[in-house]
Amino acid sequence: DAKTTQPPSMDCAEGRAANLPCNHSTISGNEYVYWYRQIHSQGPQYIIHGLKNNETNEMASLIITEDRKSSTLILPHATLRDTAVYYCIVRANNNDMRFGAGTRLTVKP
Amino acid sequence: GAVVSQHPSRVICKSGTSVKIECRSLDFQATTMFWYRQFPKQSLMLMATSNEGSKATYEQGVEKDKFLINHASLTLSTLTVTSAHPEDSSFYICSARWGSGNTIYFGEGSWLTVV
């Protein structure tokens, strides 16, 4: 059973911020929110993860709602190379990583 | 740079033969490794979880006698597809967990084509 819900596809203009939503209404207290992306014919690439606080790194920002039932991945200035399938995954430590369908983000010039 | 490496990246084998895919953690000791399969335009499906020195745990519907997994060391896991059939053609991806924490790294994937 899918633990996260994401829109199947999104478009974003190059240079603009890409905001990718994820619903995880059944998340448990010990589960983290992870984001990975997969560019065509490659293995998944780690982007960011968080528990309850917002997180930022050189790739993206992760905004988690106070009730932790949803989150948003923000790519501040999308480039054509950010075109990929983005996966939102909830996972507790020591557990495996299970993928849903993800969101296919297309960055357009 | 990649911290998990797979080899080969692409392999073509004849139907009925066996093929082995290697997954190596390059800069860390991986207590647990995971194997996934991905068909075109689909998501990654977890096949099995392997812990160093013990038997792999297979997901429901994955034939353990067909997909042999060996995790003999903390830096190497292998997946052997035995008696391969064209329907086994797929993108196989491994990942490795560092220690008991959060970090899981993925390999670059291996394309298997069975002809």
Backbone of each chain as ProteinMPNN parsed JSONL, in Angstrom:
{"seq_chain_A": "DAKTTQPPSMDCAEGRAANLPCNHSTISGNEYVYWYRQIHSQGPQYIIHGLKNNETNEMASLIITEDRKSSTLILPHATLRDTAVYYCIVRANNNDMRFGAGTRLTVKP", "coords_chain_A": {"N_chain_A": [[0.843, -1.191, 0.0], [0.526, 2.193, -0.866], [2.252, 4.728, 0.84], [2.542, 7.325, 0.445], [1.297, 10.104, -1.46], [1.488, 11.53, -4.588], [1.33, 14.036, -7.183], [0.993, 12.886, -10.552], [2.393, 14.18, -12.608], [4.181, 17.223, -13.399], [4.822, 20.498, -14.62], [7.405, 22.927, -15.087], [8.766, 26.17, -15.453], [11.942, 26.951, -16.767], [14.374, 28.258, -14.553], [12.527, 29.144, -12.755], [10.979, 28.522, -9.535], [10.438, 25.182, -8.543], [7.839, 23.498, -7.102], [7.125, 20.711, -5.422], [4.575, 18.712, -4.333], [3.663, 16.473, -1.608], [1.658, 14.078, -0.088], [1.348, 12.542, 3.022], [-0.378, 11.28, 4.969], [-0.623, 9.248, 6.824], [1.682, 9.034, 8.224], [4.061, 7.884, 10.598], [5.274, 8.616, 13.927], [8.012, 8.1, 14.087], [8.941, 8.107, 11.537], [10.753, 9.306, 8.771], [10.721, 11.822, 6.2], [11.682, 11.366, 2.973], [13.276, 12.456, -0.021], [13.946, 11.521, -3.274], [15.341, 11.526, -6.565], [15.022, 10.447, -9.966], [16.713, 10.383, -12.8], [16.35, 9.709, -16.227], [17.092, 6.353, -16.939], [18.978, 6.05, -14.937], [20.248, 5.38, -11.601], [18.391, 6.067, -8.559], [18.757, 9.318, -7.088], [19.747, 10.757, -4.105], [18.102, 13.456, -2.509], [17.126, 15.036, -0.263], [16.196, 14.891, 3.216], [13.931, 14.806, 6.042], [12.615, 15.146, 9.409], [10.76, 16.598, 11.123], [11.331, 19.268, 11.149], [11.908, 22.001, 8.883], [14.119, 21.638, 6.137], [17.163, 22.406, 4.445], [19.387, 22.163, 1.747], [22.154, 22.129, -0.57], [20.879, 21.396, -2.856], [18.066, 21.521, -2.584], [15.037, 22.571, -0.845], [13.124, 21.431, 1.915], [9.923, 21.444, 3.012], [7.979, 20.762, 5.711], [4.783, 20.187, 6.916], [3.223, 21.283, 9.985], [1.681, 19.309, 11.208], [2.765, 17.171, 10.01], [1.646, 15.762, 7.952], [1.895, 16.306, 5.331], [4.204, 17.414, 2.785], [6.513, 19.576, 1.032], [8.704, 19.676, -1.635], [11.143, 21.888, -2.661], [12.652, 23.165, -5.453], [14.723, 25.688, -5.962], [15.574, 27.205, -8.236], [14.841, 26.022, -10.999], [16.438, 23.974, -13.441], [17.009, 22.737, -16.791], [18.223, 20.305, -16.434], [17.076, 19.346, -14.178], [14.877, 17.945, -14.857], [13.107, 15.077, -14.239], [11.997, 12.077, -12.51], [10.481, 12.461, -9.447], [10.605, 11.209, -6.23], [8.8, 10.817, -3.288], [9.215, 9.572, -0.122], [8.331, 7.855, 2.815], [9.894, 6.771, 5.715], [11.149, 4.8, 8.361], [14.056, 4.642, 10.453], [16.36, 1.997, 9.792], [14.564, 0.658, 8.267], [13.455, -0.573, 5.003], [13.549, 1.024, 1.745], [10.852, 2.078, -0.002], [9.304, 2.623, -3.076], [6.9, 4.809, -4.516], [4.789, 5.903, -7.188], [5.726, 8.4, -7.874], [6.479, 11.804, -9.023], [6.557, 13.084, -12.213], [8.589, 15.495, -13.213], [8.838, 18.054, -15.489], [10.985, 20.325, -16.776], [10.766, 23.228, -18.543], [12.067, 25.147, -21.27]], "CA_chain_A": [[0.0, 0.0, 0.0], [1.294, 3.415, -0.972], [2.203, 5.543, 2.033], [2.591, 8.714, 0.006], [0.534, 10.451, -2.656], [2.1, 12.626, -5.329], [0.737, 14.208, -8.513], [1.777, 12.107, -11.512], [3.287, 14.989, -13.435], [4.175, 18.67, -13.224], [5.716, 21.266, -15.474], [7.974, 24.116, -14.458], [9.58, 26.951, -16.372], [13.351, 27.06, -16.402], [14.691, 29.443, -13.765], [11.526, 29.356, -11.713], [10.985, 27.526, -8.465], [9.564, 24.013, -8.695], [7.294, 23.084, -5.804], [6.55, 19.373, -5.598], [3.863, 18.337, -3.1], [3.557, 15.064, -1.231], [0.809, 13.803, 1.056], [1.7, 11.331, 3.781], [-1.277, 11.495, 6.114], [-0.54, 8.156, 7.806], [3.071, 8.958, 8.679], [4.254, 7.594, 12.015], [6.146, 9.563, 14.611], [9.428, 7.804, 13.896], [9.232, 8.041, 10.102], [11.3, 10.472, 8.112], [10.309, 12.071, 4.825], [12.832, 11.381, 2.068], [13.061, 12.761, -1.429], [14.934, 11.071, -4.248], [14.914, 11.727, -7.94], [15.593, 9.507, -10.912], [16.846, 10.843, -14.173], [16.135, 8.565, -17.101], [18.108, 5.312, -17.077], [19.987, 6.117, -13.883], [19.763, 5.025, -10.276], [17.858, 7.216, -7.808], [19.711, 10.237, -6.459], [19.246, 11.342, -2.862], [17.993, 14.911, -2.519], [17.012, 15.632, 1.055], [15.228, 14.236, 4.081], [13.651, 15.518, 7.277], [11.704, 14.507, 10.345], [9.672, 17.531, 11.36], [11.786, 20.624, 10.845], [12.247, 22.27, 7.495], [15.513, 21.368, 5.849], [17.692, 22.994, 3.211], [20.769, 21.852, 1.374], [22.565, 22.79, -1.812], [20.013, 20.986, -3.956], [16.646, 21.809, -2.446], [14.486, 22.794, 0.48], [12.018, 20.552, 2.267], [9.0, 22.069, 3.944], [7.087, 19.756, 6.293], [3.739, 20.844, 7.686], [3.344, 21.076, 11.428], [1.088, 18.009, 11.55], [3.595, 16.197, 9.3], [0.84, 14.965, 7.024], [2.285, 16.618, 3.952], [5.463, 18.145, 2.65], [6.781, 20.138, -0.29], [10.087, 19.807, -2.045], [11.303, 23.098, -3.464], [13.87, 23.4, -6.212], [14.568, 27.155, -6.035], [15.782, 27.723, -9.592], [14.887, 24.787, -11.788], [17.139, 23.957, -14.728], [16.577, 21.636, -17.652], [18.771, 19.066, -15.887], [16.242, 18.887, -13.069], [13.813, 17.099, -15.387], [13.301, 13.748, -13.648], [10.893, 11.608, -11.665], [10.786, 12.769, -8.056], [9.93, 10.281, -5.33], [8.646, 11.161, -1.877], [9.153, 8.289, 0.586], [8.403, 7.929, 4.268], [10.661, 5.601, 6.141], [11.792, 4.838, 9.662], [15.416, 4.098, 10.485], [16.522, 0.54, 9.684], [13.589, 0.083, 7.329], [13.828, -0.466, 3.612], [13.073, 2.191, 1.007], [9.868, 1.624, -0.981], [8.977, 3.718, -3.98], [5.602, 4.93, -5.169], [4.845, 6.248, -8.607], [6.498, 9.619, -8.04], [6.022, 12.903, -9.876], [7.442, 13.359, -13.346], [8.773, 16.937, -13.383], [9.435, 18.486, -16.751], [11.397, 21.72, -16.778], [10.684, 23.685, -19.926], [12.823, 26.39, -21.514]], "C_chain_A": [[0.882, 1.245, 0.0], [1.144, 4.21, 0.309], [2.263, 7.006, 1.692], [1.766, 8.885, -1.261], [1.167, 11.664, -3.302], [1.351, 12.808, -6.647], [1.592, 13.481, -9.539], [2.747, 12.933, -12.336], [3.115, 16.472, -13.116], [5.129, 19.277, -14.235], [6.227, 22.469, -14.704], [8.811, 24.842, -15.503], [11.005, 27.032, -15.852], [13.618, 28.363, -15.654], [13.699, 29.748, -12.656], [11.641, 28.271, -10.654], [10.009, 26.395, -8.802], [9.141, 23.569, -7.306], [6.559, 21.756, -5.983], [5.884, 18.933, -4.297], [3.854, 16.833, -2.868], [2.651, 14.956, -0.008], [1.22, 12.501, 1.721], [0.918, 11.369, 5.084], [-1.178, 10.413, 7.17], [0.878, 8.012, 8.373], [3.125, 8.721, 10.187], [5.288, 8.539, 12.616], [7.62, 9.344, 14.38], [9.827, 7.735, 12.42], [9.717, 9.389, 9.574], [10.656, 10.623, 6.741], [11.576, 12.205, 3.978], [12.379, 11.798, 0.673], [14.26, 12.258, -2.231], [14.43, 11.476, -5.626], [15.642, 10.747, -8.846], [15.548, 10.126, -12.296], [16.873, 9.596, -15.053], [17.354, 7.657, -17.188], [19.252, 5.428, -16.077], [19.395, 5.638, -12.567], [19.239, 6.255, -9.559], [18.964, 8.015, -7.128], [19.062, 10.832, -5.221], [19.194, 12.862, -2.995], [18.053, 15.468, -1.109], [16.102, 14.773, 1.904], [15.036, 15.053, 5.35], [12.673, 14.762, 8.142], [10.505, 15.42, 10.624], [10.056, 18.983, 11.088], [12.027, 20.782, 9.352], [13.745, 22.101, 7.305], [15.912, 22.033, 4.534], [19.099, 22.49, 2.984], [21.051, 22.495, 0.021], [21.653, 22.43, -2.986], [18.602, 21.536, -3.818], [16.302, 22.19, -1.012], [13.307, 21.853, 0.677], [11.185, 21.244, 3.331], [8.01, 21.011, 4.411], [6.054, 20.489, 7.127], [3.828, 20.458, 9.157], [2.767, 19.73, 11.866], [1.788, 16.852, 10.845], [2.812, 15.359, 8.29], [1.132, 15.293, 5.569], [3.602, 17.379, 3.956], [5.589, 18.662, 1.219], [8.278, 20.196, -0.504], [10.194, 21.021, -2.948], [12.676, 23.098, -4.131], [13.873, 24.883, -6.551], [14.705, 27.741, -7.434], [15.954, 26.533, -10.536], [15.661, 24.979, -13.097], [16.651, 22.749, -15.524], [17.075, 20.3, -17.112], [18.004, 18.549, -14.679], [15.047, 18.072, -13.558], [14.072, 15.657, -14.963], [12.003, 13.306, -13.001], [11.318, 11.791, -10.218], [9.938, 11.88, -7.15], [9.963, 10.818, -3.901], [8.413, 9.838, -1.127], [9.175, 8.557, 2.076], [9.005, 6.629, 4.774], [11.211, 5.832, 7.527], [13.202, 4.274, 9.533], [15.38, 2.58, 10.464], [15.487, -0.119, 8.787], [14.081, 0.222, 5.895], [13.181, 0.763, 2.969], [12.123, 1.694, -0.083], [9.343, 2.805, -1.775], [7.532, 3.64, -4.454], [5.809, 5.322, -6.616], [5.643, 7.518, -8.87], [5.815, 10.666, -8.894], [7.038, 13.113, -10.989], [7.483, 14.864, -13.565], [9.457, 17.206, -14.71], [9.735, 19.975, -16.654], [11.496, 22.167, -18.231], [11.421, 25.002, -20.11], [11.886, 27.579, -21.693]], "O_chain_A": [[1.848, 1.343, 0.756], [0.034, 4.356, 0.819], [2.055, 7.853, 2.561], [1.565, 7.942, -2.028], [1.364, 12.695, -2.659], [0.796, 11.847, -7.178], [2.816, 13.464, -9.404], [3.808, 12.444, -12.722], [2.07, 16.913, -12.638], [6.107, 18.655, -14.648], [5.571, 22.967, -13.79], [9.478, 24.219, -16.328], [11.238, 27.165, -14.651], [13.157, 29.431, -16.057], [13.991, 30.511, -11.736], [12.302, 27.251, -10.845], [8.901, 26.633, -9.283], [9.976, 23.3, -6.443], [5.506, 21.695, -6.617], [6.553, 18.796, -3.272], [4.014, 16.036, -3.792], [2.851, 15.655, 0.986], [1.415, 11.484, 1.055], [1.495, 11.477, 6.167], [-1.604, 10.626, 8.305], [1.22, 6.973, 8.938], [2.337, 9.283, 10.948], [6.068, 9.172, 11.904], [8.408, 10.286, 14.463], [10.949, 7.34, 12.104], [9.17, 10.446, 9.887], [10.112, 9.665, 6.191], [12.427, 13.054, 4.242], [11.253, 11.526, 0.255], [15.416, 12.533, -1.907], [13.242, 11.734, -5.818], [16.736, 10.281, -8.531], [14.483, 10.353, -12.871], [17.373, 8.549, -14.64], [18.471, 8.095, -17.462], [20.361, 4.961, -16.335], [18.178, 5.507, -12.439], [19.604, 7.377, -9.912], [19.962, 7.466, -6.662], [17.949, 11.352, -5.287], [20.117, 13.481, -3.525], [18.924, 16.276, -0.79], [15.31, 13.998, 1.367], [15.871, 15.89, 5.692], [11.986, 13.852, 7.678], [9.362, 15.036, 10.378], [9.193, 19.821, 10.829], [12.313, 19.812, 8.649], [14.535, 22.387, 8.205], [15.092, 22.195, 3.631], [19.901, 22.402, 3.913], [20.266, 23.31, -0.465], [21.671, 23.114, -4.01], [18.001, 21.967, -4.802], [17.135, 22.141, -0.107], [12.589, 21.524, -0.267], [11.678, 21.585, 4.406], [7.287, 20.431, 3.601], [6.408, 21.326, 7.958], [4.428, 19.445, 9.519], [3.292, 19.088, 12.776], [1.443, 15.689, 11.059], [3.31, 14.331, 7.83], [0.647, 14.605, 4.671], [4.046, 17.906, 4.976], [4.864, 18.235, 0.321], [9.024, 20.699, 0.336], [9.421, 21.166, -3.895], [13.712, 23.04, -3.468], [13.068, 25.301, -7.383], [14.001, 28.694, -7.771], [17.071, 26.104, -10.824], [15.547, 26.008, -13.761], [15.974, 21.866, -14.998], [16.426, 19.272, -17.308], [18.253, 17.438, -14.21], [14.281, 17.56, -12.742], [15.113, 15.083, -15.28], [11.032, 14.06, -12.948], [12.386, 11.333, -9.811], [8.717, 11.812, -7.288], [11.009, 11.214, -3.386], [7.508, 9.079, -1.474], [9.948, 9.389, 2.552], [8.662, 5.54, 4.315], [11.684, 6.923, 7.843], [13.495, 3.519, 8.606], [14.488, 1.956, 11.041], [15.534, -1.331, 8.572], [14.981, 1.006, 5.598], [12.367, 1.447, 3.589], [12.54, 0.97, -0.986], [8.987, 3.845, -1.219], [7.012, 2.565, -4.752], [6.874, 5.098, -7.191], [6.179, 7.698, -9.963], [4.722, 10.451, -9.419], [8.228, 13.296, -10.735], [6.514, 15.446, -14.051], [10.516, 16.654, -15.008], [8.827, 20.787, -16.47], [12.209, 21.569, -19.038], [11.409, 25.864, -19.231], [12.346, 28.701, -21.907]]}, "seq_chain_B": "GAVVSQHPSRVICKSGTSVKIECRSLDFQATTMFWYRQFPKQSLMLMATSNEGSKATYEQGVEKDKFLINHASLTLSTLTVTSAHPEDSSFYICSARWGSGNTIYFGEGSWLTVV", "coords_chain_B": {"N_chain_B": [[31.067, 11.849, -6.291], [30.186, 8.435, -7.164], [29.033, 6.358, -4.57], [28.087, 3.885, -4.38], [28.532, 1.246, -6.484], [27.676, -0.426, -9.469], [28.024, -3.369, -11.457], [27.81, -5.396, -14.336], [27.054, -2.356, -16.232], [25.462, -2.643, -18.388], [24.119, -5.574, -19.828], [23.813, -8.295, -22.006], [22.236, -11.329, -22.42], [21.797, -14.782, -23.319], [18.719, -16.524, -23.579], [17.935, -18.76, -20.989], [20.424, -18.917, -19.88], [22.599, -17.89, -17.125], [23.128, -14.883, -15.303], [25.234, -12.579, -13.636], [25.105, -9.84, -11.43], [26.932, -7.291, -9.921], [27.196, -5.459, -6.877], [28.714, -2.892, -5.266], [29.808, -1.252, -2.331], [31.58, 1.664, -2.046], [32.981, 3.443, -0.322], [32.304, 2.788, 2.207], [31.179, 0.493, 4.72], [28.652, -1.681, 4.096], [26.002, -2.66, 5.875], [23.557, -3.575, 5.174], [22.072, -4.404, 2.114], [20.049, -3.662, -0.723], [17.964, -4.905, -3.331], [16.481, -3.931, -6.344], [14.009, -3.936, -8.958], [13.165, -2.547, -12.052], [10.791, -1.944, -14.418], [10.211, -0.633, -17.732], [8.923, 2.651, -17.639], [7.8, 2.312, -15.182], [7.753, 2.249, -11.553], [10.376, 1.739, -9.079], [10.676, -1.531, -7.849], [10.965, -3.25, -4.891], [12.956, -6.068, -4.517], [14.441, -7.749, -2.81], [16.055, -7.955, 0.388], [19.251, -7.882, 1.726], [21.387, -8.935, 4.276], [24.665, -8.725, 5.494], [26.344, -11.758, 5.599], [24.127, -13.321, 6.121], [21.083, -14.994, 5.046], [19.214, -13.729, 2.276], [16.243, -11.727, 2.44], [13.303, -12.112, 0.766], [10.906, -10.324, -1.2], [7.351, -10.713, -1.431], [6.297, -12.795, -4.029], [8.65, -12.774, -5.447], [10.934, -14.949, -6.804], [13.07, -16.847, -4.986], [14.83, -18.822, -5.768], [15.341, -18.239, -8.319], [16.345, -15.696, -8.431], [19.204, -15.255, -7.169], [20.792, -14.132, -4.318], [23.727, -12.969, -2.908], [25.555, -11.933, -0.154], [28.324, -11.638, 0.747], [30.322, -10.127, 1.855], [31.012, -7.013, 3.569], [31.103, -5.096, 1.665], [30.21, -5.969, -0.755], [27.61, -7.221, -2.709], [25.872, -9.644, -4.593], [23.704, -10.268, -7.345], [22.274, -12.909, -8.915], [20.745, -13.823, -11.796], [19.101, -16.575, -12.62], [18.714, -19.04, -15.2], [17.703, -17.288, -17.226], [14.994, -15.502, -18.73], [13.332, -13.855, -21.484], [11.381, -12.178, -20.301], [12.604, -11.415, -17.988], [14.13, -9.325, -18.608], [15.146, -6.161, -17.714], [15.659, -3.218, -15.665], [17.964, -3.326, -13.188], [18.571, -2.427, -9.888], [20.67, -1.624, -7.197], [20.953, -0.863, -3.704], [22.541, 0.515, -0.81], [22.872, 0.463, 2.69], [24.307, 2.537, 5.08], [25.65, 1.695, 8.046], [23.455, 1.846, 10.836], [21.769, 3.826, 10.365], [20.171, 6.615, 8.735], [21.001, 6.86, 6.107], [20.829, 5.867, 2.799], [22.266, 4.711, -0.098], [22.182, 4.64, -3.647], [22.984, 2.505, -6.414], [24.137, 2.827, -9.849], [22.583, 1.353, -11.477], [21.748, -1.527, -13.527], [21.314, -2.625, -16.75], [19.569, -5.293, -17.995], [19.26, -7.407, -20.685], [17.583, -10.012, -22.08], [17.895, -12.3, -24.585]], "CA_chain_B": [[31.225, 10.586, -6.994], [29.315, 7.346, -6.743], [29.458, 5.621, -3.398], [27.661, 2.523, -4.648], [28.832, 0.967, -7.88], [27.146, -1.671, -10.01], [28.708, -3.857, -12.651], [28.009, -4.441, -15.435], [25.994, -1.377, -16.404], [24.577, -3.246, -19.389], [24.477, -6.948, -20.166], [22.888, -9.043, -22.851], [22.502, -12.759, -22.28], [20.88, -15.654, -24.045], [17.68, -17.158, -22.784], [18.345, -20.012, -20.388], [21.708, -18.768, -19.19], [22.573, -17.132, -15.874], [23.919, -13.656, -15.352], [25.494, -12.052, -12.296], [25.276, -8.393, -11.3], [27.617, -6.973, -8.679], [26.921, -4.181, -6.236], [29.789, -2.622, -4.321], [29.865, 0.023, -1.622], [32.96, 2.065, -2.315], [33.661, 4.17, 0.76], [31.744, 2.452, 3.499], [30.758, -0.899, 4.885], [27.197, -1.727, 4.005], [25.434, -3.758, 6.652], [22.37, -4.049, 4.457], [21.929, -4.008, 0.719], [18.72, -3.901, -1.268], [17.898, -5.065, -4.781], [15.236, -3.494, -6.952], [13.825, -4.137, -10.392], [12.334, -1.485, -12.61], [10.398, -2.108, -15.807], [10.044, 0.677, -18.387], [7.815, 3.549, -17.27], [7.261, 1.93, -13.889], [8.588, 2.626, -10.415], [11.256, 0.695, -8.569], [10.036, -2.521, -7.004], [11.925, -3.937, -4.037], [12.973, -7.521, -4.71], [14.974, -8.465, -1.656], [16.949, -7.277, 1.318], [20.296, -8.809, 2.166], [22.284, -8.521, 5.342], [25.954, -9.393, 5.377], [26.525, -13.002, 6.327], [22.89, -14.069, 6.334], [20.276, -15.18, 3.838], [18.406, -12.587, 1.883], [14.796, -11.754, 2.642], [12.69, -11.793, -0.514], [9.546, -9.806, -1.208], [6.345, -11.655, -1.922], [6.23, -12.906, -5.48], [9.995, -12.854, -6.03], [11.412, -16.321, -6.656], [14.419, -16.832, -4.423], [15.685, -19.759, -6.483], [15.646, -17.654, -9.617], [17.146, -14.496, -8.183], [20.086, -15.623, -6.067], [21.485, -12.984, -3.756], [24.815, -13.293, -2.001], [26.119, -10.725, 0.49], [29.386, -12.328, 1.456], [31.19, -9.19, 2.562], [30.352, -5.748, 3.879], [31.192, -4.156, 0.554], [29.816, -6.601, -2.01], [26.448, -8.089, -2.84], [25.665, -10.036, -5.983], [22.405, -10.79, -7.763], [22.391, -13.796, -10.061], [19.48, -14.202, -12.432], [19.326, -17.916, -13.16], [17.824, -19.472, -16.269], [17.045, -16.03, -17.598], [14.012, -15.479, -19.802], [13.144, -12.487, -21.977], [10.592, -11.361, -19.381], [13.485, -10.926, -16.92], [14.79, -8.106, -19.088], [14.708, -5.078, -16.843], [16.696, -2.38, -15.046], [18.159, -3.802, -11.826], [19.234, -1.378, -9.12], [20.953, -1.979, -5.814], [21.241, 0.229, -2.794], [23.259, 0.06, 0.371], [22.673, 1.3, 3.875], [25.51, 2.72, 5.862], [25.402, 1.592, 9.47], [22.063, 1.623, 11.229], [21.107, 5.117, 10.298], [19.233, 7.023, 7.716], [21.532, 7.051, 4.762], [20.821, 4.786, 1.81], [22.815, 5.143, -1.376], [21.796, 3.783, -4.757], [23.886, 2.319, -7.523], [23.753, 3.445, -11.122], [21.675, 0.457, -12.176], [22.262, -2.449, -14.543], [20.313, -3.014, -17.736], [19.665, -6.678, -18.439], [18.447, -7.785, -21.836], [17.65, -11.448, -22.341], [17.463, -12.515, -25.981]], "C_chain_B": [[30.347, 9.505, -6.404], [29.876, 6.666, -5.515], [29.009, 4.175, -3.458], [27.822, 2.283, -6.147], [28.268, -0.383, -8.294], [27.93, -2.05, -11.264], [28.106, -5.191, -13.082], [26.863, -3.433, -15.506], [24.977, -1.866, -17.447], [25.061, -4.654, -19.695], [23.373, -7.557, -21.018], [23.231, -10.521, -22.69], [21.445, -13.551, -23.044], [19.888, -16.28, -23.084], [18.165, -18.511, -22.267], [19.668, -19.954, -19.652], [21.531, -17.962, -17.909], [23.481, -15.918, -16.007], [24.035, -13.08, -13.95], [25.72, -10.556, -12.362], [25.885, -8.117, -9.935], [27.24, -5.586, -8.18], [27.965, -3.974, -5.156], [29.602, -1.273, -3.641], [31.325, 0.444, -1.61], [33.675, 2.681, -1.111], [33.143, 3.819, 2.137], [31.379, 0.976, 3.531], [29.238, -0.928, 4.997], [26.659, -2.93, 4.768], [24.247, -4.378, 5.942], [22.396, -3.528, 3.033], [20.556, -4.424, 0.216], [18.803, -4.039, -2.784], [16.505, -4.719, -5.27], [15.221, -3.878, -8.427], [12.882, -3.048, -10.881], [12.069, -1.769, -14.079], [10.14, -0.735, -16.41], [8.768, 1.384, -17.953], [7.126, 3.113, -15.979], [8.219, 2.356, -12.782], [9.494, 1.474, -10.016], [10.465, -0.242, -7.657], [11.1, -3.261, -6.207], [11.806, -5.443, -4.252], [13.372, -8.243, -3.432], [15.892, -7.569, -0.856], [17.993, -8.281, 1.776], [21.153, -8.172, 3.239], [23.55, -9.356, 5.263], [25.995, -10.641, 6.242], [25.265, -13.797, 6.59], [22.111, -14.163, 5.032], [19.444, -13.95, 3.553], [16.935, -12.812, 2.207], [14.125, -11.27, 1.372], [11.283, -11.246, -0.33], [8.596, -10.85, -1.785], [6.303, -11.628, -3.439], [7.575, -12.958, -6.166], [10.564, -14.244, -5.752], [12.869, -16.336, -6.179], [15.362, -17.786, -5.149], [16.061, -19.238, -7.866], [16.563, -16.446, -9.473], [17.99, -14.757, -6.927], [20.868, -14.402, -5.603], [22.511, -13.465, -2.747], [25.41, -12.003, -1.466], [27.245, -11.208, 1.386], [30.305, -11.39, 2.231], [30.433, -7.885, 2.775], [30.422, -4.735, 2.742], [30.696, -4.743, -0.763], [28.565, -7.449, -1.838], [26.285, -8.417, -4.317], [24.254, -10.561, -6.169], [22.646, -11.647, -8.995], [21.003, -14.161, -10.555], [19.731, -15.534, -13.118], [18.278, -18.259, -14.209], [16.998, -18.29, -16.778], [16.101, -16.214, -18.778], [13.841, -14.045, -20.28], [12.334, -11.597, -21.032], [11.382, -10.885, -18.168], [14.242, -9.68, -17.347], [14.243, -6.915, -18.314], [15.925, -4.268, -16.406], [16.795, -2.818, -13.596], [19.024, -2.8, -11.074], [19.491, -1.892, -7.712], [21.113, -0.707, -4.993], [21.874, -0.345, -1.546], [23.042, 1.037, 1.512], [23.971, 1.333, 4.668], [25.153, 2.684, 7.328], [23.933, 1.342, 9.746], [21.231, 2.885, 11.077], [20.251, 5.339, 9.084], [19.732, 6.846, 6.299], [21.505, 5.783, 3.933], [21.292, 5.361, 0.485], [22.455, 4.127, -2.45], [22.912, 3.674, -5.784], [23.328, 2.921, -8.794], [22.774, 2.584, -11.909], [22.355, -0.38, -13.235], [21.118, -2.853, -15.462], [20.575, -4.457, -18.164], [18.715, -6.895, -19.596], [18.662, -9.265, -22.097], [17.084, -11.698, -23.731], [17.267, -13.999, -26.272]], "O_chain_B": [[29.831, 9.636, -5.294], [31.08, 6.425, -5.435], [29.482, 3.335, -2.692], [27.301, 3.039, -6.967], [28.372, -1.363, -7.556], [28.419, -1.202, -12.011], [27.91, -6.055, -12.228], [25.814, -3.645, -14.899], [23.793, -1.537, -17.382], [26.263, -4.898, -19.808], [22.181, -7.36, -20.779], [24.393, -10.91, -22.811], [20.364, -13.054, -23.362], [20.198, -16.529, -21.919], [18.734, -19.305, -23.016], [19.991, -20.857, -18.88], [20.457, -17.424, -17.641], [24.474, -15.939, -16.735], [23.077, -13.086, -13.176], [26.434, -10.061, -13.234], [25.422, -8.636, -8.919], [26.999, -4.667, -8.963], [28.089, -4.784, -4.238], [29.279, -0.277, -4.288], [32.199, -0.326, -1.211], [34.869, 2.447, -0.919], [33.494, 4.466, 3.124], [31.287, 0.313, 2.498], [28.637, -0.293, 5.863], [26.841, -4.075, 4.354], [23.97, -5.568, 6.094], [22.704, -2.363, 2.785], [19.98, -5.41, 0.675], [19.609, -3.375, -3.437], [15.497, -5.144, -4.706], [16.258, -4.11, -9.048], [11.925, -2.681, -10.2], [12.995, -1.83, -14.887], [9.879, 0.224, -15.683], [7.689, 0.794, -17.908], [5.99, 3.508, -15.718], [9.349, 2.768, -13.044], [9.388, 0.37, -10.552], [9.691, 0.199, -6.809], [12.028, -3.833, -6.779], [10.719, -6.016, -4.182], [12.736, -9.214, -3.022], [16.426, -6.575, -1.349], [17.659, -9.399, 2.169], [21.583, -7.025, 3.122], [23.498, -10.556, 4.994], [25.722, -10.601, 7.442], [25.326, -14.852, 7.222], [22.435, -13.501, 4.046], [19.027, -13.229, 4.46], [16.455, -13.945, 2.241], [14.352, -10.139, 0.942], [10.56, -11.652, 0.58], [9.0, -11.744, -2.528], [6.277, -10.561, -4.053], [7.63, -13.171, -7.377], [10.661, -14.662, -4.598], [13.773, -15.893, -6.887], [16.575, -17.574, -5.143], [16.989, -19.742, -8.5], [17.444, -16.215, -10.301], [17.559, -14.519, -5.799], [21.522, -13.728, -6.398], [22.21, -14.258, -1.854], [25.73, -11.091, -2.229], [27.14, -11.191, 2.613], [30.99, -11.817, 3.16], [29.349, -7.685, 2.227], [29.864, -3.642, 2.843], [30.758, -4.07, -1.792], [28.478, -8.285, -0.938], [26.528, -7.576, -5.182], [23.684, -11.204, -5.288], [23.163, -11.164, -10.003], [20.195, -14.734, -9.824], [20.487, -15.608, -14.087], [17.124, -17.836, -14.127], [15.768, -18.307, -16.757], [16.376, -16.981, -19.701], [14.172, -13.111, -19.55], [12.571, -10.391, -20.967], [10.9, -10.052, -17.401], [14.92, -9.051, -16.534], [13.034, -6.69, -18.266], [17.064, -4.596, -16.738], [15.827, -2.7, -12.845], [20.074, -2.379, -11.559], [18.624, -2.523, -7.107], [21.373, 0.373, -5.524], [21.757, -1.537, -1.261], [23.029, 2.255, 1.33], [24.628, 0.315, 4.891], [24.426, 3.552, 7.81], [23.251, 0.689, 8.956], [20.123, 2.983, 11.604], [19.693, 4.416, 8.492], [18.928, 6.695, 5.379], [22.079, 4.761, 4.309], [20.775, 6.374, 0.012], [22.424, 2.921, -2.203], [23.679, 4.613, -5.998], [22.216, 3.448, -8.826], [22.199, 3.04, -12.898], [23.397, -0.006, -13.773], [20.09, -3.358, -15.012], [21.663, -4.793, -18.634], [17.522, -6.608, -19.504], [19.789, -9.712, -22.31], [15.938, -11.353, -24.018], [16.907, -14.366, -27.39]]}, "name": "protein", "num_of_chains": 2, "seq": "DAKTTQPPSMDCAEGRAANLPCNHSTISGNEYVYWYRQIHSQGPQYIIHGLKNNETNEMASLIITEDRKSSTLILPHATLRDTAVYYCIVRANNNDMRFGAGTRLTVKPGAVVSQHPSRVICKSGTSVKIECRSLDFQATTMFWYRQFPKQSLMLMATSNEGSKATYEQGVEKDKFLINHASLTLSTLTVTSAHPEDSSFYICSARWGSGNTIYFGEGSWLTVV"}
